[in-house]
Every structure is written in C-alpha cells, then in structure tokens.
Amino acid sequence: MTPEDRSSRLREVTRKLVATYADHGGINRSGEKNLPSHDLVAGILQELLAIVFPGYHGAPVPHDADLEVLIGARIDRVGRHLEEAVERTLRFCHHADCVCEELWDLAGVETGPDRFRDAARFVTLKFLQELPAIRELLSGDVRAAFEGDPAATNTEEVILCYPGVLAVTVHRLAHPLYRLGVPLLPRMMNEWAHREAGVDIHPGARIGPNFFIDHGSGVVIGETTEIGARVKLYQSVTLGALSFRRNPDGSLVKGGKRHPTIGNDVTIYANATILGGETVIGDGAVIGGGAWVTSSVPAGGRVHAA
C-alpha cells in the first residue's frame, strides 16, 4: 500500500466516523455544557480521601503540623473543585432535563444566569458540613473491618489495603450528594470506586454504621437497598432487584423500592443473592453462601443454599 492509498483510506474512515456523530449523537457531546471529566472526579475523590484519612491518603502530615491550617487548605481546594464539578453537572443535566426540581427548591435559587453557580455553592457547602459525620461513620467501618477479619493485623492495613473499605468510603462521600439531588456526579464517584475496588454500590443505597464488606470483589448493592447497623457481607453478594415491571409501551417502570432491606447484625456469606423491594432480612439473620433469597427472612433466621 502506498502512502497515498493509506492517507486516502484514513480520510474515508474519518468521514464515515464523523457521520456517525450526527447519526448517533446520544453517545457524543460538544459545546459549552460539558460534564465533569473522569479525571476531575478522580481528583476530587483523592482530595476527599486525604481529608477523611489524613496521613493515609495524600501528602504526609508532619508531626508538628497545624491541622486546622492544613485541613482548612484541603477543604478550600476540594470545595472549589467540587463546586466546579457540581455546576458543570447541573448545567449539562438541566439541558438534558434530568435535574430534580427539589434541588432548586432546597437551594432556594431563582431562575436566572447565576442559578447553576448558586446551587453548586449551596450543595458544596452542605456537603462539606457533613464531613465530620462522615468521618465518624468511617471510623466505625474501619473498626468493623478490623474486628470482623482475623487476618487484619492493624487498622493501617484495613485503611490502605481493603477494597471493601475503599468502596464504602467513597459511598459515604457520594451518598450525601445523591440525597441533595445532584444527578450523575455521585454515580461517577461510585463508579470510580467500582473500577478501583471491584465493588458496585449505587450512591442511593442507604447504609447504616459499622458496615464491612470482606474481600469485596463482585459485590453489588442496588439503589434502593437499605442496610442496618453492623452488617457484614462477603465477596460476590448481590442485593438486587427482581424482574422489572414495564410500561404499556415496553419501557421499564422507573423508581419505587426495588431492592431488599437488610436489618441490623446480619451476615451474608459469599455468592448469596437477595432480590426484591419487598424482601426484608430480619435482625441477626445469617444468609449462607450461594443462597438465592426472594422472600423475607425472620429475625435470627438461617438460610442455606438449596
């Protein structure tokens, strides 16, 4: 093939590819309404990890550091980056008609050119104010991991090495943004953790204190899952939905309680699958490895694989 032939063929590929941008525009975007990039979201998460686990993530913390100055600078930096990400998300998603109207009401902003910036500032401040409570939850999660795994030699190992702890940490950070009505961005945060840790937690899931996912790989927790206190999951557990209802036109019915409710002090062993919004696992129940559960289990119940 001559260089001229190669260039001609590449121009033809380019022409055909660009034509698909018009024919299949739903999978490409251009213009000013740009979403936050994966790199921006990953950077924000790294900054947040350095705030909630200082000394373990981010730059080392000197023994003589003034923590208020150090953490204050980190909060200011991540606040600016998060505000940018939220504003970009709101602008794009408003254009795509997927911003929850309750967010505008909650933020108390009026329609106008500054609407997105003001809402982003409100959301960011609200989120940052939750960081002390998130730290308290994470302290319980780390303790649950250390006490729940005989192989754990210290909490440093738990924080630095346990993928389940990383996934739960990111969920603790993403869930408040989900509650505030921010679209898409919380999902991007949890999908970053999914790629890093192999654990898929929807940001809408409600998870109580002292939660531990041992090993982590393959765990899936759906959007409307509710999990109580002191719950322990092993690898490849699925807390999912049964077959979805459909509208008359064949499209899926959105919303509603689709995923199970897990009570306090429940243990769910590897490869167990628990499905359905009406499925309730009572306090203290134990679900054996490989079990398939689509109906409720009473408190203290034991379920084994068939």
C-alpha positions in Angstrom: 0.0 0.0 0.0 1.4 3.4 -1.0 1.4 6.3 1.5 -1.2 8.0 -0.8 -3.5 4.9 -0.6 -3.2 4.8 3.2 -4.0 8.5 3.6 -7.0 8.2 1.3 -8.4 5.2 3.3 -7.8 7.0 6.6 -9.7 10.1 5.2 -12.6 7.8 4.3 -12.6 6.3 7.8 -12.6 9.8 9.3 -15.5 10.9 7.0 -17.6 7.8 8.0 -16.8 8.2 11.7 -17.7 11.9 11.8 -21.0 11.0 10.0 -21.9 8.7 13.0 -21.6 11.7 15.3 -24.7 13.1 13.7 -26.5 9.8 13.2 -25.8 8.6 16.8 -25.5 11.8 18.7 -26.5 10.3 22.0 -23.0 9.0 22.6 -21.0 12.1 21.9 -21.3 15.7 23.1 -19.9 19.1 22.2 -20.4 22.7 23.2 -20.3 24.6 26.5 -22.5 22.3 28.6 -19.6 19.9 29.5 -19.9 17.4 32.2 -17.0 16.9 34.7 -14.4 14.6 33.4 -13.5 11.3 35.0 -10.1 12.9 35.8 -11.8 15.8 37.7 -14.0 13.4 39.7 -11.0 11.1 40.5 -9.0 14.2 41.6 -11.9 15.3 43.9 -12.1 11.8 45.4 -8.3 11.7 46.1 -8.6 15.1 47.8 -11.5 13.9 49.9 -9.7 10.7 50.8 -6.8 12.8 52.1 -9.3 14.8 54.3 -11.1 11.8 55.8 -8.0 9.7 56.1 -5.1 12.2 56.5 -1.7 10.7 56.5 -3.0 7.6 54.8 -4.0 9.3 51.6 -2.5 12.4 50.1 0.7 14.1 51.3 2.2 13.0 54.7 1.1 15.0 57.7 4.1 16.3 59.7 4.0 15.8 63.5 4.1 19.5 64.1 1.5 20.4 61.5 -1.2 22.9 62.4 -4.1 20.6 61.4 -6.6 23.5 61.2 -4.4 25.2 58.6 -3.6 22.0 56.8 -7.1 20.6 56.6 -8.6 24.1 56.0 -6.4 24.4 52.9 -7.5 21.0 51.7 -11.2 21.8 52.3 -10.9 25.0 50.4 -9.2 23.3 47.5 -11.6 20.4 47.2 -14.5 22.8 47.8 -13.6 24.8 44.7 -13.1 21.7 42.6 -16.4 20.1 43.8 -18.2 23.4 43.2 -17.0 23.4 39.6 -18.0 19.7 39.1 -21.4 20.3 40.6 -22.0 23.4 38.5 -20.9 21.6 35.3 -23.2 18.6 36.1 -26.2 20.8 36.9 -25.8 22.8 33.7 -25.5 19.7 31.5 -28.2 17.7 33.2 -30.6 20.6 33.2 -30.2 20.8 29.5 -30.9 17.1 29.4 -33.9 17.6 31.7 -32.7 15.3 34.5 -32.2 17.7 37.4 -34.5 17.1 40.3 -36.7 20.2 40.8 -36.4 19.6 44.6 -32.8 20.6 44.3 -33.7 24.1 43.1 -36.2 24.5 45.9 -33.8 23.2 48.5 -31.0 25.6 47.4 -33.5 28.4 47.3 -32.2 29.8 44.0 -34.2 31.7 41.4 -34.3 31.2 37.7 -31.5 33.2 36.0 -28.0 33.1 34.7 -26.5 32.5 38.2 -28.8 29.7 39.1 -26.3 26.9 38.5 -23.4 28.6 40.2 -25.6 29.5 43.3 -27.0 25.9 43.5 -23.5 24.5 43.2 -22.2 26.7 46.0 -25.2 25.6 48.2 -24.6 21.9 47.5 -20.9 22.1 48.1 -21.2 23.9 51.4 -23.9 21.4 52.6 -21.7 18.5 51.6 -18.6 19.9 53.3 -20.6 20.4 56.5 -21.3 16.7 56.5 -17.6 15.6 56.5 -17.3 15.4 60.3 -20.3 13.0 60.5 -18.8 11.0 57.5 -15.5 10.7 59.4 -17.4 9.3 62.4 -19.1 6.7 60.2 -15.8 5.7 58.6 -14.2 5.2 62.0 -16.9 2.7 62.7 -16.5 1.0 59.3 -12.7 0.6 59.8 -13.3 -0.8 63.3 -15.8 -3.2 61.9 -13.4 -4.4 59.3 -10.5 -4.8 61.8 -12.7 -6.7 64.3 -14.5 -8.7 61.7 -11.4 -10.1 59.9 -9.0 -12.2 61.9 -6.4 -11.7 59.1 -6.3 -7.9 59.8 -3.2 -7.1 61.9 -4.0 -3.4 62.4 -6.2 -0.6 61.3 -3.5 0.8 59.0 -3.7 -2.4 56.9 -7.5 -2.0 56.8 -7.4 1.6 55.5 -4.6 1.0 53.0 -5.4 -2.5 51.7 -9.0 -3.4 52.0 -11.0 -2.8 48.8 -14.3 -3.1 50.6 -13.3 -0.2 52.9 -12.4 1.9 49.9 -15.7 1.2 48.2 -17.7 2.0 51.4 -15.6 5.2 52.0 -16.5 6.5 48.5 -20.1 5.6 49.0 -20.2 7.5 52.3 -18.9 10.5 50.3 -21.2 10.1 47.3 -24.4 9.4 49.2 -24.9 13.0 50.6 -24.7 14.4 47.1 -27.3 11.9 45.9 -29.5 12.9 48.8 -29.1 16.6 47.9 -30.5 15.8 44.4 -27.2 16.1 42.5 -27.6 14.0 39.3 -24.9 11.8 37.8 -21.9 13.1 39.8 -22.5 10.7 42.7 -22.8 7.8 40.3 -19.4 8.8 38.7 -17.8 8.8 42.1 -19.1 5.3 43.0 -18.1 4.0 39.6 -14.6 5.2 40.2 -14.6 3.0 43.4 -16.2 0.2 41.3 -13.2 0.3 39.0 -10.7 0.6 41.8 -12.2 -2.0 44.2 -14.5 -4.2 42.2 -17.4 -3.3 44.4 -20.5 -1.8 42.8 -22.6 0.3 45.2 -25.2 2.6 43.9 -25.0 6.0 45.6 -28.7 5.9 46.5 -28.2 2.9 48.8 -28.8 3.7 52.5 -26.1 2.0 54.6 -26.0 2.1 58.4 -23.0 2.3 60.7 -20.2 -0.2 61.2 -20.5 -1.8 57.8 -17.9 -4.3 56.5 -17.5 -5.9 53.1 -14.9 -8.6 53.4 -12.7 -9.3 50.3 -15.2 -7.1 48.2 -14.8 -8.4 44.7 -18.1 -8.8 42.8 -20.4 -7.2 45.5 -23.4 -5.4 44.0 -25.7 -3.2 46.1 -28.7 -1.6 44.3 -30.1 1.9 44.5 -33.0 1.4 46.9 -31.2 -1.1 49.2 -31.4 -0.3 52.9 -28.8 -1.8 55.2 -28.9 -1.6 59.0 -26.1 -1.4 61.6 -23.2 -3.8 62.0 -23.9 -5.7 58.8 -21.2 -7.9 57.2 -21.0 -9.0 53.5 -18.6 -11.3 51.8 -17.5 -11.3 48.2 -19.9 -11.6 45.3 -23.0 -10.8 47.3 -25.8 -9.3 45.3 -28.5 -7.1 46.8 -30.6 -6.6 43.7 -34.0 -6.3 42.1 -36.4 -8.9 40.7 -37.6 -8.7 37.1 -38.6 -5.2 36.3 -42.2 -4.0 35.7 -42.8 -2.4 32.3 -45.0 0.3 31.0 -47.6 -0.3 28.2 -45.0 0.9 25.7 -42.5 -1.7 26.9 -40.2 0.7 28.7 -39.1 0.0 32.2 -41.0 1.4 35.1 -38.6 3.7 36.9 -38.4 4.4 40.7 -40.0 2.5 43.6 -38.5 0.2 46.1 -36.8 -2.5 44.0 -34.0 -3.7 46.3 -34.0 -5.5 49.7 -33.9 -4.2 53.2 -31.2 -5.7 55.4 -31.7 -5.5 59.2 -29.1 -5.0 62.0 -26.4 -7.5 62.8 -26.9 -9.5 59.6 -24.2 -11.6 58.0 -24.4 -12.6 54.3 -21.8 -15.0 53.0 -20.1 -15.3 49.6 -22.2 -15.5 46.4 -25.5 -15.1 48.1 -28.2 -13.3 46.1 -31.0 -11.4 47.8 -33.6 -9.8 45.5 -36.7 -7.7 45.6 -38.0 -4.5 47.2 -40.4 -6.4 49.5 -37.7 -8.7 50.7 -36.7 -8.0 54.3 -33.9 -9.8 56.1 -34.5 -9.6 59.9 -32.1 -8.6 62.6 -29.4 -11.1 63.3 -30.2 -13.3 60.3 -27.4 -15.3 58.6 -27.6 -15.9 54.8 -25.4 -18.8 53.7 -23.0 -18.8 50.8 -24.7 -19.3 47.4 -28.2 -18.8 48.8 -30.9 -17.4 46.5 -33.4 -15.3 48.5 -36.5 -13.7 47.1 -38.7 -13.6 50.2 -38.3 -12.2 53.7 -36.3 -13.9 56.4 -37.3 -13.5 60.1 -35.1 -12.1 62.7 -32.4 -14.6 63.7 -33.2 -16.8 60.7 -30.8 -19.0 58.9 -30.8 -19.6 55.2 -28.7 -22.1 53.4 -28.1 -22.8 49.7 -30.5 -25.3 48.2 
